[in-house]
Amino acid sequence: MESIVKRRVEVNGIKMHIAEKGEGPVVLFLHGFPELWYSWRHQILALSSLGYRAVAPDLRGYGDTDAPPTVSSYNCLHIVGDLVALIDSLGVDQVFLVGHDWGANIGWYLCMFRPEKVKK
């Protein structure tokens, strides 16, 4: 879709699928349930054209991201750990954070547990 790059990155012991486009400050999009990165495709294109690097992962257990077999692998600490490792792998200290539905809940946990990783 219009040069959106898709790749998998190693984060927190799993391989996470991400879609990204653009250069500049990173905007990290977190999808809801039962969605994928694809729900952000229009926003990725729009923000990348405005000078941002838009990044949307498939969260743990969704889409092309690994799905660990145990229920305990899906607590908020693991998922926030995935996001912190993703942010670090992008080579930035902070991101602009956007979350929808269940992704908003995960975003709130990221803000509570690791506020230094979130710019706005």
C-alpha positions as CSV (number, residue, x, y, z in Angstrom):
1,M,0.0,0.0,0.0
2,E,1.7,3.1,-1.3
3,S,5.2,2.1,-0.2
4,I,4.4,1.3,3.4
5,V,7.3,-0.9,4.5
6,K,6.5,-4.0,6.4
7,R,9.1,-5.9,8.4
8,R,9.6,-8.0,11.5
9,V,11.8,-6.9,14.4
10,E,13.1,-8.8,17.4
11,V,11.6,-7.3,20.6
12,N,11.3,-8.7,24.1
13,G,11.8,-12.4,23.0
14,I,9.3,-12.3,20.1
15,K,9.3,-11.3,16.5
16,M,7.0,-8.3,16.0
17,H,5.5,-7.3,12.6
18,I,5.5,-3.6,12.0
19,A,4.3,-1.4,9.2
20,E,6.1,2.0,8.8
21,K,6.5,4.9,6.4
22,G,8.2,8.3,6.6
23,E,11.1,10.1,8.3
24,G,11.1,12.4,11.3
25,P,9.6,12.1,14.8
26,V,8.0,8.7,15.4
27,V,4.2,8.4,15.8
28,L,3.4,4.9,17.2
29,F,-0.1,3.6,16.5
30,L,-1.6,0.8,18.7
31,H,-4.5,-1.0,17.2
32,G,-7.7,-2.2,19.0
33,F,-9.3,-5.6,19.2
34,P,-9.5,-7.6,16.9
35,E,-7.6,-5.3,14.5
36,L,-4.1,-5.2,13.0
37,W,-1.7,-2.5,11.8
38,Y,-3.9,-2.2,8.7
39,S,-6.5,-0.2,10.6
40,W,-4.0,2.7,10.7
41,R,-3.1,2.6,7.0
42,H,-4.7,6.0,6.2
43,Q,-3.1,7.7,9.2
44,I,0.3,6.2,8.3
45,L,0.1,7.7,4.8
46,A,-1.2,11.1,6.0
47,L,1.3,11.6,8.8
48,S,4.3,10.3,6.8
49,S,3.5,13.0,4.2
50,L,3.6,15.6,7.0
51,G,7.2,14.8,8.1
52,Y,6.6,12.0,10.6
53,R,7.8,8.4,10.8
54,A,4.5,6.5,11.3
55,V,4.9,3.0,12.8
56,A,2.1,0.6,13.5
57,P,2.8,-2.9,14.9
58,D,0.7,-6.0,15.1
59,L,0.6,-6.3,18.9
60,R,1.7,-9.6,20.6
61,G,-0.6,-12.4,19.4
62,Y,-2.0,-10.6,16.5
63,G,-1.4,-10.8,12.7
64,D,2.2,-11.6,11.8
65,T,3.6,-11.0,15.3
66,D,4.5,-14.1,17.3
67,A,1.8,-15.5,19.6
68,P,3.4,-17.1,22.7
69,P,1.4,-20.1,23.8
70,T,0.9,-19.3,27.5
71,V,-1.8,-17.0,28.8
72,S,0.7,-15.4,31.3
73,S,2.7,-14.2,28.3
74,Y,0.0,-11.6,27.6
75,N,0.0,-9.5,30.8
76,C,0.5,-5.8,30.5
77,L,4.1,-6.0,31.6
78,H,5.0,-8.2,28.7
79,I,3.1,-6.0,26.2
80,V,4.6,-2.8,27.5
81,G,8.0,-4.5,27.4
82,D,7.3,-5.2,23.7
83,L,6.6,-1.6,23.0
84,V,9.7,-0.3,25.0
85,A,11.9,-2.7,23.0
86,L,10.2,-1.6,19.7
87,I,10.8,2.0,20.5
88,D,14.4,1.2,21.3
89,S,14.8,-0.8,18.1
90,L,13.5,2.3,16.1
91,G,16.5,4.2,17.4
92,V,14.5,6.9,19.2
93,D,14.1,7.9,22.8
94,Q,10.4,9.0,22.7
95,V,7.4,8.6,20.5
96,F,4.1,10.3,19.9
97,L,1.6,7.7,21.0
98,V,-1.9,7.0,19.4
99,G,-4.1,4.2,20.6
100,H,-7.5,2.9,19.7
101,D,-9.8,0.6,21.8
102,W,-7.6,-2.0,23.5
103,G,-4.5,-0.3,22.1
104,A,-5.5,2.8,24.1
105,N,-5.4,0.7,27.3
106,I,-1.9,-0.6,26.4
107,G,-0.9,3.0,25.6
108,W,-2.0,4.1,29.1
109,Y,0.1,1.3,30.6
110,L,3.1,2.5,28.6
111,C,2.5,6.0,29.9
112,M,2.2,4.8,33.5
113,F,5.1,2.4,33.5
114,R,7.6,4.1,31.2
115,P,6.5,7.8,30.8
116,E,10.0,8.8,29.6
117,K,9.3,6.8,26.3
118,V,6.2,9.0,25.4
119,K,6.5,12.5,24.2
120,K,2.8,13.2,23.8
